[in-house]
Amino acid sequence: MRHRTLVGGAGLGVLMLATLTLAGSLSALTTPPPVPEAEIIKPIEPGTLSASQPQLEQAVLRPTDLPGGSYAYAYSPTASPKATVRRLPEPERCSLILDPDSLLRDTHAAESTGQASAILQGPTRVSQLLTTFARSDGASATLQEIQRVTRNCQDFQAVLDDGTPVRVHVKANPIDEDTYALHLTMTGGGRVTNGILTLRRAGHVLSVLGELGDDGIGDPLKLVDVTLNRLTHGTPG
């Protein structure tokens, strides 16, 4: 009897071992290998934000970013949009306010490393110029220089592309150390046209957003943040 028990126990042990081995083999065949944990990409801090030329090109405003209306879109990787005004015979630096591209070039406090611009023509003419600088203080120095240049430009004469003389009244609105807005009122040709020029710095990047027209596009700072967030998160949005 004792011999049968030992034999029976040994046979049962072999059977259990075979069962466990088979179960382990089947588990290895049916259980997928563990998925490696996805790498977490941290967004760039706005204080150190920089951008390459392709990133600037992806970040500028698109028609879908604007609320309502139908907008024709023109993109310029070299930041050369058509000027809103032409220089007067005796050039006034104040007239550069209506030509953000020339304004930025005229007040560069540091060398830029990349630029991209877009013009959206619709109920309101919207233009945006994104510029990134090599020096850490390039964007802030340029913003400060623009503020200095425009501080005394409260009222001046300009001529539109179609030859219409206008008087431009400017009201400056410093929002914070990184954001500066100019509210424009243009009178001439039997009508009054309003506009806003909004400048915002984030790290090495400076955004200049211009609006010209009486149909508002909402909060301009939200539109600026749309583009800067694309750069911060590294996606076109």
C-alpha positions as CSV (number, residue, x, y, z in Angstrom):
1,M,0.0,0.0,0.0
2,R,2.8,2.4,1.0
3,H,4.6,1.6,-2.3
4,R,1.4,2.4,-4.3
5,T,1.1,5.7,-2.4
6,L,4.7,6.7,-3.3
7,V,4.2,5.7,-6.9
8,G,0.9,7.5,-7.1
9,G,2.3,10.6,-5.5
10,A,5.3,10.6,-7.9
11,G,3.0,10.2,-10.9
12,L,0.8,13.1,-9.7
13,G,3.8,15.3,-9.2
14,V,5.0,14.6,-12.7
15,L,1.6,15.3,-14.1
16,M,1.3,18.7,-12.2
17,L,4.7,19.7,-13.4
18,A,3.8,18.9,-17.0
19,T,0.6,20.9,-16.6
20,L,2.3,23.9,-15.2
21,T,4.9,23.8,-17.9
22,L,2.2,23.6,-20.6
23,A,0.3,26.4,-19.1
24,G,3.4,28.6,-19.0
25,S,4.1,27.8,-22.7
26,L,0.5,28.7,-23.7
27,S,0.7,31.9,-21.6
28,A,3.9,32.9,-23.3
29,L,2.2,32.4,-26.7
30,T,-1.0,34.2,-25.9
31,T,0.1,37.1,-23.6
32,P,1.4,40.1,-25.6
33,P,4.8,41.5,-24.6
34,P,4.6,44.5,-22.3
35,V,4.3,47.8,-24.1
36,P,7.1,50.2,-23.2
37,E,6.0,53.3,-21.4
38,A,5.6,56.3,-23.7
39,E,8.2,59.0,-23.3
40,I,6.8,62.1,-21.8
41,I,7.8,65.2,-23.8
42,K,7.7,68.3,-21.6
43,P,6.6,71.5,-23.2
44,I,9.2,74.3,-23.6
45,E,8.9,76.9,-20.8
46,P,7.6,80.2,-22.3
47,G,10.6,82.0,-20.7
48,T,13.0,80.1,-22.9
49,L,10.9,79.5,-25.9
50,S,12.7,79.4,-29.2
51,A,11.8,78.2,-32.7
52,S,13.2,77.1,-36.0
53,Q,12.1,78.3,-39.4
54,P,9.8,75.3,-40.0
55,Q,8.2,75.7,-36.6
56,L,7.5,79.4,-37.3
57,E,5.9,78.4,-40.6
58,Q,3.6,75.9,-38.9
59,A,2.6,78.3,-36.1
60,V,1.4,81.4,-38.0
61,L,-2.3,82.1,-38.1
62,R,-4.6,80.2,-40.5
63,P,-8.1,81.1,-41.7
64,T,-9.5,78.4,-39.4
65,D,-8.1,80.3,-36.4
66,L,-10.3,83.3,-37.0
67,P,-13.9,83.4,-35.8
68,G,-16.5,83.8,-38.6
69,G,-16.1,85.2,-42.1
70,S,-14.2,83.9,-45.0
71,Y,-10.5,84.8,-45.3
72,A,-8.1,84.5,-48.2
73,Y,-4.8,83.3,-47.0
74,A,-1.3,84.3,-48.1
75,Y,1.9,82.9,-46.4
76,S,5.4,84.4,-46.7
77,P,8.3,82.5,-45.2
78,T,10.6,85.5,-45.7
79,A,8.3,87.9,-43.8
80,S,7.7,90.3,-46.7
81,P,4.0,91.1,-46.7
82,K,2.7,94.0,-48.8
83,A,3.0,97.2,-46.9
84,T,-0.2,98.9,-45.8
85,V,1.2,102.3,-46.4
86,R,4.1,103.8,-48.4
87,R,6.6,106.2,-47.0
88,L,5.9,109.9,-47.3
89,P,8.5,112.1,-49.2
90,E,9.8,113.2,-45.8
91,P,9.7,109.8,-44.1
92,E,8.1,109.6,-40.7
93,R,9.1,106.7,-38.5
94,C,5.6,106.8,-37.0
95,S,4.1,105.6,-40.4
96,L,6.0,102.3,-39.8
97,I,3.3,101.4,-37.3
98,L,1.1,100.6,-40.2
99,D,3.7,98.4,-41.8
100,P,4.7,95.8,-39.0
101,D,7.4,94.2,-41.3
102,S,9.2,97.5,-41.9
103,L,8.7,98.5,-38.3
104,L,10.4,95.4,-37.0
105,R,13.3,95.7,-39.4
106,D,13.7,99.3,-38.5
107,T,13.8,98.6,-34.8
108,H,15.8,95.4,-34.7
109,A,17.8,95.5,-31.4
110,A,19.3,92.1,-32.1
111,E,19.8,89.8,-35.1
112,S,16.9,87.6,-35.9
113,T,17.4,83.9,-36.9
114,G,14.0,83.2,-38.5
115,Q,10.8,84.9,-39.6
116,A,7.5,83.8,-41.0
117,S,4.4,85.9,-41.8
118,A,0.8,85.4,-42.9
119,I,-1.8,87.8,-44.3
120,L,-5.5,86.9,-44.0
121,Q,-7.8,89.2,-46.1
122,G,-11.5,89.1,-45.2
123,P,-14.0,91.1,-43.3
124,T,-10.9,92.4,-41.4
125,R,-7.3,92.5,-42.8
126,V,-5.2,90.4,-40.4
127,S,-1.4,90.0,-40.5
128,Q,1.0,88.2,-38.3
129,L,4.7,88.3,-38.2
130,L,6.6,85.8,-36.0
131,T,10.3,86.4,-35.4
132,T,12.9,84.4,-33.4
133,F,16.2,85.8,-32.2
134,A,19.6,84.3,-31.5
135,R,20.3,86.3,-28.3
136,S,18.3,85.5,-25.2
137,D,17.3,89.2,-24.8
138,G,16.7,89.8,-28.6
139,A,12.9,89.7,-28.5
140,S,12.6,91.8,-25.3
141,A,15.1,94.4,-26.5
142,T,13.3,94.7,-29.8
143,L,9.9,95.1,-28.0
144,Q,11.4,97.8,-25.8
145,E,12.8,99.6,-28.8
146,I,9.4,99.5,-30.6
147,Q,7.8,100.9,-27.5
148,R,10.4,103.7,-27.4
149,V,9.9,104.5,-31.1
150,T,6.1,104.6,-31.0
151,R,5.8,106.5,-27.7
152,N,5.7,109.8,-29.4
153,C,3.5,108.6,-32.3
154,Q,0.1,109.7,-31.0
155,D,-1.0,111.6,-34.1
156,F,0.6,111.6,-37.6
157,Q,-0.2,111.7,-41.3
158,A,0.2,108.8,-43.7
159,V,-0.8,107.8,-47.3
160,L,-2.5,104.6,-48.1
161,D,-1.4,102.4,-51.1
162,D,-4.3,103.8,-53.2
163,G,-3.0,107.4,-52.6
164,T,-5.6,108.3,-49.9
165,P,-4.1,110.6,-47.3
166,V,-5.2,109.7,-43.7
167,R,-4.6,111.0,-40.3
168,V,-3.7,108.3,-37.8
169,H,-4.4,108.6,-34.1
170,V,-2.6,106.1,-31.9
171,K,-3.4,105.1,-28.3
172,A,-0.7,103.0,-26.6
173,N,-1.8,100.2,-24.2
174,P,1.1,98.6,-22.4
175,I,-0.4,95.4,-21.0
176,D,2.6,93.9,-19.2
177,E,6.4,93.7,-19.6
178,D,6.0,91.2,-22.5
179,T,2.8,92.6,-24.2
180,Y,2.2,95.9,-25.9
181,A,-0.8,97.1,-28.0
182,L,-1.4,100.1,-30.2
183,H,-5.0,101.1,-31.0
184,L,-5.3,102.9,-34.3
185,T,-7.9,105.2,-35.7
186,M,-7.4,106.2,-39.4
187,T,-9.5,109.1,-40.8
188,G,-9.5,110.0,-44.5
189,G,-11.2,109.3,-47.8
190,G,-14.5,110.1,-46.2
191,R,-14.4,107.2,-43.7
192,V,-12.9,106.1,-40.3
193,T,-11.1,102.8,-40.0
194,N,-9.9,101.2,-36.8
195,G,-7.0,98.9,-36.2
196,I,-5.0,97.2,-33.5
197,L,-1.3,96.3,-33.4
198,T,-0.5,93.7,-30.7
199,L,3.1,92.7,-29.8
200,R,3.8,89.8,-27.5
201,R,7.2,88.3,-26.5
202,A,7.7,84.7,-25.3
203,G,11.3,83.8,-24.7
204,H,13.2,84.3,-28.0
205,V,10.1,84.7,-30.1
206,L,8.2,88.0,-30.8
207,S,4.8,88.0,-32.4
208,V,3.4,91.1,-34.1
209,L,-0.3,90.8,-34.9
210,G,-2.0,93.5,-37.0
211,E,-5.7,94.0,-37.5
212,L,-7.2,96.6,-39.9
213,G,-10.9,96.9,-40.3
214,D,-14.2,97.4,-38.4
215,D,-15.2,93.8,-38.1
216,G,-13.6,92.5,-34.9
217,I,-11.9,89.1,-34.7
218,G,-12.3,88.7,-31.0
219,D,-9.5,89.0,-28.4
220,P,-6.2,89.5,-30.3
221,L,-4.2,88.1,-27.3
222,K,-6.0,84.8,-27.6
223,L,-5.0,84.6,-31.2
224,V,-1.4,85.4,-30.4
225,D,-1.5,82.7,-27.7
226,V,-2.8,80.2,-30.3
227,T,0.4,80.5,-32.3
228,L,2.7,80.7,-29.3
229,N,1.1,77.6,-27.8
230,R,1.9,75.7,-31.0
231,L,5.5,76.6,-30.6
232,T,5.4,75.7,-26.9
233,H,4.0,72.2,-27.5
234,G,5.8,71.6,-30.7
235,T,2.7,70.9,-32.8
236,P,0.9,72.9,-35.5
237,G,-2.3,72.7,-33.4
